[in-house]
Amino acid sequence: MGLRLEDIAKAFSPAKEIDDPKLFVGRYPEIMGILEFLSKPGAFLVIFGPRGVGKSSVALQLKRIAEGDLTLVNAMKIDERYIPRNLNWCTVYYRIDSFVSTVENLISRISDDFSSKFFPKEKGLNIKRRVVKKGYDMEGGLSLVRASRHQSEEEVYEKVSERDIISKFRSLLSRVRARTHSQCKSGILIVIDEFDLLNDKRGFASLVKAISSEGFIKFVVVGIAADVSELMDDHGSIGRLIHPLKIPPMIEDDLYAIIKKAEYLVKRQITYKEPAARKIVHHSEGFPYFTHLLGMESMKFVFDQRSKIVTVDVVDSILRKLSEGNLPTLYEEMYNNAVKHSEQREFLLILFAEEPDEVIRTEKIYRIAKESGISNPSQLMQALTAPLGTNRPPVLVKVRDREYRFSDPVFKVYAKLRGFKFSN
C-alpha cells in the first residue's frame, strides 16, 4: 500500500506527549536517571524543567519501564547492569487539572484512580464494610405456616470525611499492596503530572515522607520549574529522599533523530535532505514541538506535491507560512491575543523574543524601543505581563525588578519565528 496522510500524522506528534516507546527518541541521560530512581528504595522523583521540553513524555516512559516494558531501554542498548531486577510496579498516572486545588483534593482523585483500577466495585475513598442482617422466612400455605430463621450479608459504603482522607489513603494503599502482592512485586508507583497547577502544596512533602518510609510506595511529580525548590513549596522535610531529574531542551542530535525516526515510520517513502533536516533542527532551538511541527508540515507539503524528498526550499516555504501566521497552531492565537491591534506592542514582544537569555532585562529592550519611536514602552508592558479583563496567563512573568522571562519558552521561539503581522 502507498503512503497515506494518516501515516504522516502518526510519524509526528506536535500536539501530544509520546507514550509509545517506539516513537520516543533521545534522552539517554534522563532514561538512565529513571533507572537509578527505580533502583533506590524510598526515593522521591521530581521531574522538572521549562515548558515544552518533553517532561510528560519522559514521565510516560518512566511509567512503562516501571511496569516492565523494556522496549525503550532495549532500543537504547542500555547495559543490563543498570536495569533493576523484577520491574513490576503497580502504577497510577494522574494529571492535575483546574478542579484540583489542595493536597486533599489530589489524594481523593488519585484514590479514585486506584480504586477503579484495583477495586472496581468500590467508589474512591468510600470504604466498604459488611453488615449482617437477620430475619425470618415464612413458608407454607394457609393451613400451615412455618418460620425459619436466616441471616444475610449486605455491603454498604461509608463516606470518608476530608480530615481523614490522608489516613484512609494510606489504608487504601495497604489494601492495594495486600491484594496485588503477586502483581506489585516491585511496589506501588504514583506519578503526578502538572504538579505546578496545584495551588496549595502544603502537607504534600510530609505525606510523601510518611508513606514512602517503608520503600514499597514511590512518588513522582512532574512540573514546570527552574529548580526543585520552585516546584516544591515544603520540600525541606524530604530533602534527602528527593531524586531530581531536570529535563533540559533537547540537544540537536536528538531533535535530528525525530526526523530520522519519522522517515523510518513512513518507510522512507518520503525523506529529508540533510540540510533541510538540519534547518528544522536549528529553528527548533531545543524544543521538540517545533521539530514535530515543521517536520510534519514539510512532509505533508511534499506529500501534496506527490514528491518524495524534503528540500531546504520546502522547509523555507513552511517557515514562511509560519511567519505569516498560516500554520495551524495554538501559538498563533496566543500571538494575536498578545499583540491585539497594536503595532508597538508587537514590536516590543518581538524585541523580548529575540533576546537569547532566558531572563531578560528591560533596560536594553526599552532603549531599543525608544530609539525605534516608542515613547513609553513600560506602559505597553501591562498587556504582556498582566492582561486586563481576561483569564489568559501573562506572556511575560517578572523574575526580579526589571527582569522578566517568557511564561512559555515555546511561545518565545514562535514569536521570534512569527515575524511582524502588521507588515504582511
PATIVO-734492 format. One line per 8 residues: number of its first residue (from 0); for each residue x, y, z of C-alpha. Coordinates in steps of 0.5 Angstrom, whole numbers. Layout:
BEGIN
NUM) X,Y,Z; ...
END
This chain:
BEGIN
0) 0,0,0; 2,7,-1; 3,13,4; -3,16,6; -4,22,10; -5,19,17; 2,15,16; 5,22,17
8) 0,24,22; 3,18,26; 10,20,25; 10,26,28; 7,29,35; 7,36,36; 0,36,40; 1,31,45
16) 6,27,49; 10,21,47; 7,15,50; 9,9,45; 17,8,47; 18,6,39; 16,13,38; 21,16,43
24) 28,19,41; 34,21,45; 34,23,53; 39,18,54; 42,21,61; 35,22,63; 33,15,62; 39,13,66
32) 36,17,71; 30,14,71; 33,7,72; 37,10,78; 31,12,81; 27,6,81; 33,2,84; 33,7,90
40) 29,5,96; 24,10,98; 27,15,93; 22,21,91; 23,23,84; 22,31,82; 22,32,74; 22,39,73
48) 24,44,67; 22,49,62; 15,48,59; 15,45,52; 22,40,53; 18,34,54; 17,32,61; 11,29,61
56) 14,24,55; 19,22,60; 14,21,65; 10,17,61; 16,13,59; 18,12,66; 11,9,68; 12,4,62
64) 19,2,65; 17,1,72; 11,-3,69; 16,-8,66; 16,-5,59; 24,-5,57; 22,-3,49; 26,4,50
72) 31,1,55; 33,-4,50; 33,0,44; 38,5,47; 42,-1,49; 43,0,56; 47,-5,60; 43,-9,64
80) 47,-8,70; 44,-1,70; 37,-4,70; 33,-6,76; 31,-13,77; 24,-15,77; 21,-9,75; 14,-10,76
88) 11,-4,79; 3,-2,80; 3,5,77; -2,10,77; -1,16,73; -5,23,75; -5,29,71; -7,35,76
96) -13,40,73; -16,46,75; -21,43,79; -15,40,84; -13,46,89; -11,42,95; -7,36,97; -13,33,100
104) -17,34,93; -11,31,90; -11,25,94; -18,24,93; -17,24,86; -11,19,86; -15,15,91; -21,14,86
112) -16,12,80; -13,7,85; -20,4,87; -22,4,80; -16,0,78; -16,-5,84; -22,-5,87; -27,-3,81
120) -34,-4,86; -32,1,91; -32,8,90; -26,12,91; -25,13,99; -32,10,100; -29,5,105; -33,-2,105
128) -36,-5,111; -40,-12,111; -47,-11,115; -50,-18,118; -58,-18,117; -62,-23,121; -69,-24,119; -75,-30,118
136) -77,-33,112; -85,-35,112; -86,-42,109; -93,-46,108; -100,-45,105; -106,-42,109; -107,-48,114; -99,-49,116
144) -94,-43,117; -87,-44,119; -82,-39,120; -74,-41,119; -69,-36,122; -64,-34,117; -58,-29,116; -55,-25,110
152) -49,-20,109; -50,-13,105; -44,-9,103; -45,-2,105; -41,4,104; -38,10,109; -36,16,106; -29,19,109
160) -29,26,112; -24,30,109; -20,31,115; -19,23,115; -17,23,108; -10,22,109; -10,16,113; -15,13,109
168) -11,14,103; -5,10,107; -10,5,109; -12,4,101; -5,3,99; -4,-2,104; -10,-6,102; -7,-5,95
176) -1,-8,97; -4,-14,100; -9,-15,94; -4,-15,89; 2,-18,92; 4,-22,87; 3,-16,82; 6,-11,85
184) 13,-15,87; 17,-8,86; 12,-4,89; 7,2,88; 9,8,84; 4,14,84; 6,19,78; 3,26,79
192) 4,31,72; 2,38,72; 4,39,79; 5,46,79; -2,47,78; -3,45,85; -5,52,88; -4,49,96
200) 2,44,96; 2,45,104; 3,38,107; 5,34,101; 12,33,103; 10,31,109; 5,26,106; 11,23,102
208) 16,22,107; 11,19,112; 8,14,106; 15,13,103; 18,11,109; 17,3,108; 20,4,101; 14,0,98
216) 11,6,95; 14,11,91; 12,18,88; 14,22,82; 12,29,81; 13,33,74; 12,40,73; 15,47,70
224) 20,50,74; 27,52,74; 29,48,80; 26,43,85; 25,49,91; 21,53,86; 16,46,84; 16,44,92
232) 14,49,97; 16,45,103; 21,40,101; 25,41,106; 23,35,110; 24,30,105; 31,33,102; 35,27,103
240) 29,23,99; 29,27,93; 32,25,87; 32,31,82; 31,30,74; 32,36,70; 29,36,63; 33,41,59
248) 32,43,52; 34,37,47; 41,37,44; 41,38,36; 43,30,35; 36,28,39; 32,33,35; 35,30,29
256) 33,23,31; 26,26,31; 27,27,23; 30,20,22; 25,17,26; 19,20,22; 23,17,16; 23,10,18
264) 16,11,20; 13,12,13; 18,7,11; 23,12,7; 17,14,2; 19,21,4; 26,23,6; 29,29,8
272) 36,32,5; 41,33,10; 41,41,10; 33,41,10; 33,37,17; 39,41,20; 35,47,18; 29,45,22
280) 33,43,28; 36,49,28; 30,53,28; 27,49,34; 32,51,39; 32,45,43; 24,45,43; 21,38,40
288) 15,41,39; 18,45,33; 22,39,30; 15,36,30; 11,41,27; 16,44,22; 18,36,20; 10,34,19
296) 8,40,15; 14,40,11; 13,32,10; 5,34,8; 8,39,3; 12,34,-1; 6,29,0; 1,34,-3
304) 6,35,-9; 7,28,-10; 14,28,-9; 19,24,-4; 24,29,-2; 24,35,3; 29,40,1; 31,47,4
312) 26,50,-1; 21,46,2; 23,48,9; 23,55,8; 16,55,5; 14,52,11; 18,57,15; 15,63,11
320) 8,60,13; 9,60,20; 12,67,20; 5,70,16; 1,66,22; -1,61,17; 1,55,20; -5,51,24
328) -2,52,32; -5,54,38; 1,59,39; -2,64,33; -8,65,37; -3,67,43; 1,71,39; -6,75,37
336) -8,76,44; -2,78,46; -1,84,41; -8,85,39; -8,91,34; -2,95,37; 4,95,32; 8,98,38
344) 6,92,43; 8,87,37; 15,91,36; 16,90,44; 14,83,44; 19,81,39; 25,85,42; 24,81,48
352) 23,74,44; 30,76,40; 34,76,47; 38,70,47; 38,70,55; 32,66,59; 32,72,64; 31,79,60
360) 33,86,63; 28,91,61; 34,97,60; 36,94,54; 29,93,51; 27,100,53; 33,103,50; 32,100,43
368) 24,101,43; 25,108,45; 30,109,39; 25,106,35; 20,111,36; 16,108,42; 16,114,47; 14,110,53
376) 15,102,53; 14,101,60; 6,103,59; 6,97,54; 8,92,59; 2,91,62; -1,88,57; 4,83,56
384) 5,82,64; -2,83,67; -7,83,61; -14,86,64; -21,83,63; -18,76,61; -17,69,64; -11,68,60
392) -4,68,63; 1,73,62; 6,73,56; 12,75,61; 13,74,68; 17,78,73; 23,75,76; 26,81,80
400) 26,88,79; 27,90,72; 28,83,70; 23,78,66; 22,72,63; 17,68,58; 12,64,62; 12,59,56
408) 19,59,52; 16,55,47; 12,61,45; 18,66,46; 21,62,40; 14,62,36; 14,70,37; 21,70,34
416) 19,66,28; 13,69,27; 15,76,24; 11,82,24; 4,81,23; 3,89,21; 8,89,16; 5,83,12
END
